[in-house]
């Protein structure tokens, strides 16, 4: 099915990436932190709030998984979630990637 890009490697993103690998998919994880990923997962480190980095990180994606959440605070969510989402939509359009959004509200 092509490249699956998991954005965010917290509780949900890590499980999504693992399930995709177990299903035999090619997986790239994009995260801000430096924690290691599984050997069979490509890791890109950077901030997806940066539109240019986001475009580069999502190149070639068939499916993009939005699993990013800032600290649970209404003001932070209002500031960052729309920006992350807009960047993922804009970056994913060039490869016609499907966008899967994890939401908890």
N, C-alpha and C positions, 0 to 999 in steps of 0.2 A: 504493500500500500504506500510505500515511499517513506520519507523521513518524518518522524514524529518529534516535535519540539515541545518539551515540557518546560514551562516558564514558572520558576519557583520550585524550591526543593525543600519545602517544609514537610509537615505531616502528610499532606495530600499529594504534593508533587512527587515526593519520593516513592510513594506507593503506586502512583500512576506510572512512573518510569519503570519500576520493577515489573509491574503487570505487562507493560508493553514489551519489555525485553523477554519475559517468559513466553510471550505470544510470538516471539521471533521477529519483532519489528526493529528497525533501525531507529535509535533514540539519541537525541541531543538534549541535555539538560542545561538550562540557562539560569544562573543564579548570581547574586551579588557576592556571597561568601566564598571562602576558599576550601570548604570541606570537599573531600574526595568523593567521587561517584564510583559506581561499580565499573569494573574494568571494561565491560562491553557497552558502556554509555559514553558518548562524547560530551565533554564538559566545556561550556563557555562561561566565563566570568565577566560580569559587568552589570550595569544598571539599565534595565529596560525602560526607565523613565526618559532615557536619552534616545531620541528618535533615530539618530544615525546608528547607534549601537544596535538598537532593536532591528532595524532593517538588515544589518549584517548578520545578526544572530539567527534570524528567521529565514535566511536565504535557502531556497530549495525545499522548504517545508511543505508537506502534504497536509499535515494536521498540526495545529498549535493548541496547546492546553494552557489556559490562563489559570494558574494555581497560586498567584501572588496575593498576599494580603499584608498590608502594613499592620503595625500594632493596632489592637482593637480599640479604636478611639474615633468617634464620629468625625472630628475635624480632620484627622489624618486620612480617613477613608474618603472624605469629600475632596481632599486635595489630590490624593494619589491614584485611587482606583480609576477614575475617568481618564487620567493621563495614561496609565498602563494600558487600559482597554483601547483607547484611541491609537496608541502606538502599535499595538498588536494587530488591530484591524488594518491600519495603513500598511504596515510591513508585510502582512500576510496576503494582501491583495495582489501583489506582484506575482506570486506563485499560485494564486487562487487556492490558498490553503483554507481548510475548514477550521473554524475556531470553536473550541470546546471551552466553556467557562464554568469554573467551579465557583459556587456561590453558597454562602451559609446563612443568608437572611431571606 
